[in-house]
Structure formats: C-alpha cells, structure tokens
Amino acid sequence: MKTYTHLVFDIDGTLLNTEQAVLHSLQWALGRQGIALRTEDLRFALGIPGKDALRRFQLDHPEQVLREWDAKYTEFLQEVTIFDGIIELLGTLRDHGIALGVVTSKTQIELAQDFSALGLDQYFELIVTADDTVGHKPDPEPMLNYLKRSGAKAETTIYIGDADYDLQCALRAGCDCALAGWGRNDRPATTPTWFLPQVSDVLKLAGLNASSSH
C-alpha cells in the first residue's frame, strides 16, 4: 500500500457516528413545516451541507428551517458518538508525525456542536469547513483548499470518508481516497482507491501497522 504524508478525514460517518442525531433533528424541523417523512427517507441529507439538503423541499424560509434544524441537533447530541478506535488512531498518527486534516460539509457553528465539543480539534492541524469554500463536496474545491493552505502535495495526500461525495471530491482534486468501511454497510457508486474495513486499517496508509498503536 502506498504511504501518505497527509491524512484528511471527513467527520460524519467517518470520525463521528452522527446519523441518528442528524436524521431525527431534520425530521423534527421538517415536521414543523408540515412535512412528515421517515428517517429512512431523509438519508440523502447525510454528508452534504444542510442548506443543500433543504433545497430538496419547497420551503418558504429555508434559512429559518436550517437554524431550527441546527438548534434541535444539539438536543440529540447524546446520540452522537466517536467511532470505536478513532481516538487511539488519531493519537498514534499524531505521535508518528503524520499531518492530519479535516474536510467537512459542516459549518463552523455545526463543527462546534459536536466535533469540537467532543475534543477532536486537538488532533488536527487544519480543518476546512463549508464556510471556507464556495464549492462543496463533490466539487474539488474543499480538497484544493486543504492542499493550498497546508502546502501538501496531492499525490501524497489521501481523503478518508464514507460517502460518494467524499470520494469524488478527493479524486477531482487529484488525490487518492479511502472508504471508511466502519461508517457504512453498503458500497458507494464511486470506486475508492482503498477500502478500509476497520478503523485500524488507516494506519497502513501512513506506513504503520497495528503494533504501532498505543
């Protein structure tokens, strides 16, 4: 397996299991608008900016609905968990001098609600949020923004995510991509450079093995 010097992560479905919190809070926000849908019918909203998800609906005031969705999300934070093994993984990678970054569809406000609140900021040198770019995943701009600001080279940078949008964003920016198999049960339409069934498999991307961990 090729060795990378910059490992960039998606958040939802990769570092954090936010699925239920996102879907339940969106279901509630839409319900206030008279739109009653099952959480299974809202799964398209996972991994894309909230304002993009709300474009699927005929809403008179989508900005207000987005604010209500964000506010309600905080009431479901008890449903947000860090995937098993992630903290150990990040600590090991950091200890071995691997540059760690995040490219996310979350805004700064959304980032603070769960990712920062759970103490994950400390592991990452650079975080690109939806507020930092005009284009969003699957557009390559978020990854290109990371490359420019970090000084990383595309050929030695890999993006690890759980969704089609993640994989497409990386590939369009000239980077390799890895599918976080622990974050989803099915395979996306886009073929990743690498498939990683378990969290510990990320170590291989940095030329490490499980014995390198704490």
Backbone bond lengths (Angstrom), bond angles and torsions (degrees), N, CA, C in turn:
res aa  C-N    CA-C-N  psi(-1)  N-CA   C-N-CA  omega(-1)  CA-C   N-CA-C  phi
1 M - - - 1.467 - - 1.517 110.38 -
2 K 1.307 115.91 136.98 1.464 121.91 178.32 1.534 110.71 -61.05
3 T 1.323 116.40 147.69 1.464 121.04 179.19 1.525 110.11 -102.56
4 Y 1.327 115.91 133.77 1.465 122.25 -178.01 1.526 110.00 -113.97
5 T 1.339 115.22 148.81 1.463 119.97 179.04 1.525 112.42 -98.53
6 H 1.325 116.44 -20.60 1.474 121.38 177.03 1.519 109.10 -123.15
7 L 1.326 115.91 120.33 1.461 121.73 175.50 1.525 107.90 -109.73
8 V 1.334 115.68 118.92 1.458 121.54 -176.66 1.528 108.40 -113.89
9 F 1.324 116.17 132.76 1.461 121.12 -173.92 1.524 112.77 -115.03
10 D 1.322 115.44 144.43 1.451 122.73 162.63 1.535 106.03 -77.02
11 I 1.324 117.94 167.30 1.467 119.53 179.50 1.523 111.62 -103.91
12 D 1.333 116.66 -68.46 1.460 120.45 -175.58 1.527 110.68 -64.71
13 G 1.329 116.19 124.67 1.454 120.43 179.31 1.514 113.96 82.87
14 T 1.334 116.50 -1.02 1.469 120.77 -179.65 1.529 110.66 -125.47
15 L 1.324 116.56 -56.90 1.462 120.98 174.99 1.528 110.84 -95.46
16 L 1.331 114.66 -41.66 1.461 121.04 -177.94 1.523 111.22 -116.33
17 N 1.321 115.78 140.01 1.457 120.95 171.28 1.535 106.64 -91.54
18 T 1.318 115.95 93.20 1.472 122.29 -175.58 1.523 112.12 -107.51
19 E 1.302 117.02 2.84 1.464 121.11 -169.58 1.524 113.42 -52.82
20 Q 1.310 116.93 -52.97 1.463 119.45 -176.04 1.523 112.57 -66.07
21 A 1.318 116.71 -39.55 1.468 120.01 179.38 1.521 111.27 -64.25
22 V 1.341 116.72 -42.65 1.470 120.89 178.97 1.525 110.54 -63.52
23 L 1.313 116.59 -48.27 1.466 120.71 -174.88 1.528 112.09 -69.76
24 H 1.308 117.82 -41.07 1.462 119.98 -179.57 1.523 112.03 -67.25
25 S 1.337 116.74 -39.76 1.470 119.15 179.82 1.524 111.52 -71.77
26 L 1.342 117.46 -35.83 1.466 120.57 175.89 1.526 110.08 -66.92
27 Q 1.305 116.54 -42.48 1.466 120.84 178.76 1.532 110.24 -57.94
28 W 1.318 115.65 -42.22 1.470 120.60 179.18 1.525 111.20 -65.34
29 A 1.350 116.84 -45.81 1.469 120.94 -177.62 1.526 111.28 -63.41
30 L 1.316 116.86 -40.46 1.462 120.18 178.74 1.530 110.92 -70.95
31 G 1.324 115.80 -34.10 1.461 119.74 178.01 1.517 111.80 -60.11
32 R 1.331 116.28 -34.47 1.471 120.42 176.85 1.525 111.82 -66.15
33 Q 1.330 116.22 -19.11 1.473 121.64 178.17 1.532 111.43 -97.82
34 G 1.338 115.99 8.88 1.454 119.76 179.72 1.518 113.91 80.74
35 I 1.343 116.48 15.44 1.473 121.07 179.81 1.526 107.99 -107.42
36 A 1.323 116.26 109.13 1.461 121.02 -177.47 1.530 109.77 -105.46
37 L 1.327 116.19 112.89 1.459 121.12 -179.77 1.524 110.15 -134.47
38 R 1.320 116.15 151.31 1.456 120.94 174.72 1.527 108.92 -73.88
39 T 1.308 116.83 153.72 1.473 119.53 179.23 1.522 111.06 -60.36
40 E 1.341 117.25 -32.27 1.473 119.68 179.16 1.526 111.43 -61.92
41 D 1.338 115.95 -30.07 1.466 120.09 -179.15 1.527 112.44 -81.17
42 L 1.320 116.66 -4.27 1.462 120.85 -177.96 1.522 112.58 -108.73
43 R 1.323 116.94 5.23 1.463 120.66 -175.38 1.527 113.14 -63.11
44 F 1.333 116.89 -20.96 1.471 119.79 177.57 1.528 111.39 -59.94
45 A 1.320 116.92 -21.58 1.465 121.48 -176.43 1.526 112.65 -77.97
46 L 1.316 117.13 -12.44 1.472 120.47 -178.48 1.525 110.24 -72.15
47 G 1.323 116.66 127.75 1.461 120.75 174.27 1.511 115.90 86.98
48 I 1.336 118.09 3.81 1.465 120.01 176.67 1.525 108.46 -124.20
49 P 1.339 118.47 158.09 1.464 120.03 179.13 1.526 111.13 -57.31
50 G 1.329 116.00 142.84 1.453 120.78 -178.27 1.515 113.31 -56.20
51 K 1.342 116.63 -40.18 1.475 118.77 -178.70 1.524 110.97 -65.64
52 D 1.334 117.26 -30.93 1.467 120.57 176.94 1.531 110.51 -70.53
53 A 1.320 116.39 -39.14 1.467 120.18 178.79 1.529 110.62 -63.12
54 L 1.322 116.41 -39.73 1.460 120.15 -176.74 1.523 112.42 -72.89
55 R 1.336 117.28 -16.39 1.470 119.75 177.52 1.526 111.75 -65.45
56 R 1.324 116.73 -17.30 1.467 120.63 179.47 1.531 111.62 -69.10
57 F 1.317 115.69 -14.17 1.468 119.98 -174.41 1.533 110.91 -116.78
58 Q 1.302 115.24 151.90 1.468 121.22 177.17 1.531 108.16 -84.54
59 L 1.315 115.83 87.81 1.463 120.79 -177.05 1.529 110.23 -109.56
60 D 1.315 116.32 134.67 1.465 120.26 179.67 1.522 111.35 -71.34
61 H 1.326 116.34 -35.55 1.471 120.85 -177.70 1.531 109.89 -134.29
62 P 1.342 116.86 73.12 1.469 119.16 -176.33 1.525 113.96 -60.97
63 E 1.343 117.29 -31.80 1.471 119.58 179.62 1.523 110.70 -63.29
64 Q 1.339 116.06 -39.82 1.466 120.15 178.77 1.522 110.43 -66.77
65 V 1.330 116.33 -41.67 1.467 120.23 179.17 1.529 110.12 -62.98
66 L 1.338 116.48 -39.45 1.466 120.21 178.90 1.523 110.25 -63.43
67 R 1.322 117.20 -41.87 1.476 120.26 178.27 1.524 110.86 -63.07
68 E 1.345 116.06 -41.16 1.462 119.79 179.52 1.530 110.67 -67.04
69 W 1.323 116.01 -38.81 1.471 120.73 177.82 1.524 110.03 -62.33
70 D 1.346 116.66 -47.73 1.465 120.97 179.70 1.527 111.14 -59.90
71 A 1.334 115.59 -43.61 1.464 119.70 -178.51 1.526 110.97 -65.42
72 K 1.325 116.43 -42.06 1.467 120.32 -179.40 1.524 110.89 -67.62
73 Y 1.327 116.69 -33.10 1.464 121.12 -179.96 1.525 111.09 -53.97
74 T 1.320 116.57 -38.80 1.469 120.10 -178.07 1.518 111.84 -63.78
75 E 1.343 117.50 -22.66 1.461 120.91 178.53 1.534 111.57 -78.39
76 F 1.334 115.57 -12.25 1.460 120.23 179.66 1.536 111.94 -107.99
77 L 1.323 117.05 14.69 1.466 119.85 -176.08 1.528 112.81 -61.41
78 Q 1.334 116.22 -23.77 1.474 118.31 177.42 1.517 111.11 -65.37
79 E 1.348 117.16 -16.20 1.463 121.26 178.22 1.533 112.10 -89.71
80 V 1.345 116.81 -5.33 1.468 121.39 -179.77 1.529 109.11 -92.38
81 T 1.322 116.26 127.62 1.465 120.20 179.26 1.531 109.93 -132.37
82 I 1.328 115.77 152.31 1.458 121.45 171.93 1.531 106.71 -82.10
83 F 1.321 116.82 130.50 1.467 118.93 179.95 1.532 110.38 -57.85
84 D 1.323 115.50 142.25 1.468 121.30 178.87 1.529 110.31 -55.15
85 G 1.330 115.81 132.48 1.460 121.57 175.94 1.515 114.74 91.58
86 I 1.327 117.61 -10.47 1.471 120.12 -176.27 1.526 112.12 -67.50
87 I 1.323 117.40 -46.21 1.470 120.31 -178.73 1.527 110.71 -60.70
88 E 1.311 116.69 -44.66 1.470 120.83 178.42 1.526 110.27 -62.21
89 L 1.333 116.21 -43.31 1.467 121.37 179.17 1.516 111.45 -59.08
90 L 1.328 116.82 -50.24 1.461 120.56 -176.86 1.524 111.42 -64.16
91 G 1.318 116.25 -38.46 1.463 119.91 178.25 1.519 111.61 -63.89
92 T 1.321 116.51 -41.77 1.466 121.25 179.33 1.524 111.01 -65.00
93 L 1.320 116.70 -46.35 1.466 120.63 -179.94 1.519 110.75 -61.75
94 R 1.322 116.55 -43.54 1.466 120.34 179.31 1.527 110.86 -63.45
95 D 1.325 116.39 -42.13 1.466 120.58 -179.37 1.524 111.89 -63.63
96 H 1.316 117.55 -26.15 1.464 121.91 179.47 1.526 112.67 -95.10
97 G 1.321 116.35 12.50 1.458 120.49 173.04 1.518 115.78 75.43
98 I 1.330 116.48 19.80 1.465 119.96 178.40 1.527 109.05 -81.23
99 A 1.323 117.37 131.25 1.463 121.21 178.09 1.524 109.05 -73.68
100 L 1.327 115.95 126.91 1.464 121.01 -177.22 1.520 110.40 -116.68
101 G 1.330 115.11 136.12 1.456 120.28 179.42 1.514 111.36 -138.53
102 V 1.329 114.67 171.21 1.464 122.06 177.03 1.518 108.78 -132.87
103 V 1.319 116.04 136.16 1.461 122.24 168.19 1.522 105.46 -124.87
104 T 1.326 116.94 117.73 1.454 120.73 -173.47 1.522 112.38 -134.59
105 S 1.324 116.06 154.76 1.461 121.79 173.95 1.526 111.10 -84.11
106 K 1.317 117.24 -3.32 1.456 120.75 177.94 1.527 110.61 -71.50
107 T 1.327 116.45 149.42 1.460 121.47 169.89 1.531 108.07 -82.54
108 Q 1.329 117.01 172.63 1.468 120.41 177.16 1.522 111.30 -59.14
109 I 1.340 116.18 -39.51 1.468 120.21 179.80 1.515 110.43 -63.94
110 E 1.331 116.32 -45.65 1.471 120.77 -179.99 1.521 111.00 -65.48
111 L 1.332 116.54 -35.68 1.467 121.49 178.64 1.526 110.68 -60.94
112 A 1.327 115.22 -41.18 1.461 120.29 -178.18 1.529 111.96 -66.91
113 Q 1.332 116.45 -30.08 1.463 120.94 -173.97 1.525 113.04 -66.06
114 D 1.332 117.02 -38.14 1.466 117.41 -176.76 1.531 112.51 -126.59
115 F 1.314 117.56 -57.49 1.468 122.03 -177.07 1.530 111.47 -55.04
116 S 1.315 116.59 -52.92 1.469 120.34 -179.41 1.516 111.30 -70.89
117 A 1.334 116.23 -39.61 1.464 120.27 -179.00 1.529 111.68 -61.67
118 L 1.328 116.35 -28.83 1.466 120.88 -179.80 1.537 112.41 -90.81
119 G 1.340 116.60 4.07 1.463 121.04 172.54 1.510 116.57 81.10
120 L 1.337 117.36 22.01 1.460 119.45 -177.05 1.529 113.86 -83.44
121 D 1.331 117.49 -16.21 1.478 120.71 -177.94 1.521 112.94 -52.15
122 Q 1.324 115.61 -39.02 1.466 121.31 -170.03 1.527 113.73 -59.93
123 Y 1.335 117.10 -20.96 1.464 120.00 -175.53 1.527 113.56 -87.87
124 F 1.332 117.43 -10.83 1.461 119.60 -169.59 1.524 112.90 -117.27
125 E 1.333 114.57 134.79 1.456 120.84 -179.38 1.526 112.30 -80.90
126 L 1.328 116.41 -29.51 1.464 120.61 -176.61 1.521 109.67 -146.96
127 I 1.327 116.11 131.83 1.465 122.20 178.82 1.521 108.53 -125.53
128 V 1.320 116.70 120.61 1.463 122.54 177.19 1.525 107.83 -102.05
129 T 1.336 117.47 118.44 1.460 122.07 179.75 1.533 109.85 -106.93
130 A 1.327 115.07 176.15 1.462 120.87 179.19 1.526 111.41 -63.45
131 D 1.338 116.92 -21.36 1.470 120.38 179.59 1.528 112.26 -75.74
132 D 1.322 117.07 -14.55 1.472 121.00 -174.26 1.524 113.68 -89.55
133 T 1.329 117.34 -11.78 1.465 119.86 -175.07 1.520 111.52 -136.28
134 V 1.322 115.36 156.58 1.468 120.80 174.16 1.527 108.94 -83.07
135 G 1.338 115.87 -46.76 1.458 121.00 176.25 1.519 110.57 -85.23
136 H 1.321 116.82 147.87 1.462 121.81 -179.85 1.528 109.73 -126.07
137 K 1.327 116.16 162.67 1.457 120.15 177.79 1.529 110.01 -48.33
138 P 1.342 118.99 135.60 1.471 129.58 12.82 1.536 114.93 -86.10
139 D 1.336 117.79 4.54 1.465 120.42 174.65 1.534 108.71 -58.82
140 P 1.334 118.80 146.10 1.468 120.27 -178.09 1.524 114.24 -75.12
141 E 1.333 117.64 -9.61 1.471 119.07 -172.05 1.524 114.64 -54.59
142 P 1.347 120.26 -42.44 1.476 118.02 179.20 1.533 113.55 -58.85
143 M 1.340 116.86 -41.92 1.467 119.15 178.29 1.517 111.47 -70.43
144 L 1.325 117.18 -38.36 1.462 120.52 177.39 1.526 110.02 -63.40
145 N 1.318 116.58 -36.10 1.459 121.56 176.85 1.521 110.01 -62.88
146 Y 1.339 116.37 -42.60 1.474 120.39 177.89 1.527 110.61 -62.17
147 L 1.321 116.30 -46.47 1.464 120.56 -178.02 1.525 111.07 -60.70
148 K 1.314 115.67 -43.19 1.469 120.02 -177.96 1.522 111.26 -66.18
149 R 1.320 116.61 -46.69 1.468 120.46 -175.22 1.525 112.79 -74.13
150 S 1.332 116.94 -30.29 1.465 120.40 -177.62 1.522 112.45 -89.84
151 G 1.338 116.06 -20.89 1.455 119.83 -175.04 1.523 112.59 78.30
152 A 1.327 116.35 10.88 1.466 120.47 -179.47 1.520 110.81 -74.10
153 K 1.322 115.94 154.69 1.465 121.26 175.57 1.523 108.54 -95.17
154 A 1.325 116.09 139.81 1.471 120.53 -177.27 1.523 111.77 -57.45
155 E 1.331 116.56 -38.59 1.466 119.49 -174.35 1.526 113.63 -70.62
156 T 1.330 117.59 -17.64 1.465 119.80 178.10 1.528 112.14 -114.91
157 T 1.331 115.79 18.77 1.463 122.00 178.50 1.526 108.97 -117.69
158 I 1.318 116.70 135.27 1.464 120.53 177.75 1.521 109.94 -128.97
159 Y 1.326 115.42 142.75 1.462 122.11 179.35 1.521 108.47 -107.69
160 I 1.322 116.11 130.11 1.461 122.61 -177.33 1.516 108.86 -112.82
161 G 1.322 116.84 117.76 1.454 121.02 -178.14 1.515 111.75 -150.64
162 D 1.329 115.99 179.06 1.465 120.38 -174.76 1.522 113.40 -116.02
163 A 1.351 117.74 -1.16 1.463 119.78 -172.40 1.525 112.40 -126.79
164 D 1.324 115.00 159.53 1.458 121.41 176.19 1.525 111.49 -51.36
165 Y 1.324 115.50 -45.01 1.470 120.55 -177.10 1.526 111.34 -59.11
166 D 1.335 116.66 -36.77 1.465 120.88 179.42 1.529 110.26 -64.60
167 L 1.323 114.97 -49.25 1.459 121.02 -176.42 1.530 110.84 -64.39
168 Q 1.327 116.76 -42.69 1.460 121.06 -179.35 1.530 111.50 -66.18
169 C 1.315 116.65 -40.81 1.470 121.50 178.84 1.528 109.96 -58.26
170 A 1.327 116.61 -46.57 1.469 121.13 -179.20 1.522 111.63 -64.57
171 L 1.315 116.67 -50.23 1.465 121.03 -176.10 1.525 111.29 -62.34
172 R 1.327 117.21 -39.08 1.461 120.86 -179.69 1.532 112.03 -69.79
173 A 1.329 115.15 -21.87 1.471 119.49 177.64 1.527 111.53 -90.69
174 G 1.345 116.67 2.05 1.464 120.31 179.13 1.509 114.22 85.94
175 C 1.340 116.68 13.26 1.462 121.24 -179.16 1.530 110.50 -104.99
176 D 1.320 115.56 156.67 1.451 120.31 170.91 1.525 109.12 -76.73
177 C 1.334 115.82 164.99 1.459 119.47 -179.35 1.532 109.70 -142.12
178 A 1.325 115.39 151.89 1.461 121.53 178.47 1.517 108.84 -128.28
179 L 1.324 115.81 138.63 1.460 120.81 178.73 1.517 109.86 -91.11
180 A 1.333 116.19 124.00 1.461 122.29 177.53 1.523 108.75 -77.20
181 G 1.323 115.89 92.90 1.453 120.78 -175.24 1.515 113.92 -65.46
182 W 1.332 117.52 -21.20 1.453 120.55 -179.75 1.535 111.00 -76.45
183 G 1.340 117.19 -13.84 1.460 120.51 -175.19 1.514 114.42 -95.75
184 R 1.336 117.31 -6.96 1.464 119.94 179.26 1.522 109.77 -155.16
185 N 1.321 115.76 158.14 1.460 120.57 -176.20 1.517 113.02 -97.79
186 D 1.328 116.65 -20.09 1.462 120.15 -177.58 1.525 109.81 -111.67
187 R 1.301 116.61 170.61 1.462 121.62 178.42 1.525 109.99 -98.60
188 P 1.325 118.97 136.73 1.465 121.27 176.32 1.525 110.50 -73.16
189 A 1.314 115.70 169.49 1.467 120.53 -179.06 1.532 111.64 -68.55
190 T 1.329 116.42 -34.03 1.469 121.23 -178.98 1.530 110.18 -78.34
191 T 1.317 116.24 134.83 1.468 120.61 179.39 1.525 110.23 -84.31
192 P 1.337 118.35 120.68 1.462 120.26 179.53 1.532 111.35 -77.39
193 T 1.318 116.08 160.50 1.460 120.50 173.67 1.526 109.75 -64.29
194 W 1.331 115.01 -40.85 1.466 121.22 179.20 1.525 109.40 -135.07
195 F 1.316 115.86 147.40 1.461 121.32 172.28 1.518 107.51 -111.62
196 L 1.333 116.65 125.82 1.462 122.29 -176.71 1.530 109.26 -115.60
197 P 1.324 118.34 100.53 1.466 120.69 -178.07 1.526 113.29 -64.23
198 Q 1.337 116.71 -36.69 1.461 120.65 -174.77 1.529 111.38 -123.89
199 V 1.325 115.43 155.80 1.465 121.13 179.14 1.525 111.37 -55.25
200 S 1.329 117.38 -42.20 1.471 120.92 -177.30 1.522 112.84 -63.85
201 D 1.333 117.37 -19.18 1.465 120.53 179.37 1.522 112.22 -66.05
202 V 1.336 117.01 -19.74 1.467 120.78 178.88 1.530 110.48 -61.45
203 L 1.320 117.03 -30.68 1.466 120.73 -179.09 1.527 111.61 -56.43
204 K 1.339 116.37 -34.81 1.466 120.46 -178.73 1.521 112.00 -61.60
205 L 1.327 116.38 -30.77 1.466 120.39 -179.98 1.523 111.61 -64.18
206 A 1.321 115.97 -25.53 1.457 121.61 -179.80 1.529 111.95 -100.68
207 G 1.332 115.79 9.53 1.461 119.79 179.64 1.521 112.80 76.37
208 L 1.331 116.30 20.56 1.465 120.96 179.92 1.527 108.67 -109.96
209 N 1.337 115.73 171.32 1.461 119.86 174.13 1.498 109.39 -132.91
210 A 1.313 116.20 175.65 1.464 120.84 -175.03 1.519 112.71 -57.45
211 S 1.323 118.06 -29.38 1.469 120.78 -179.02 1.530 111.75 -71.84
212 S 1.341 116.43 -11.70 1.456 120.18 178.74 1.536 111.86 -78.43
213 S 1.344 116.16 -16.05 1.457 119.84 -175.80 1.509 110.56 -76.74
214 H 1.335 113.69 167.15 1.466 119.58 -176.66 1.518 110.40 -65.61
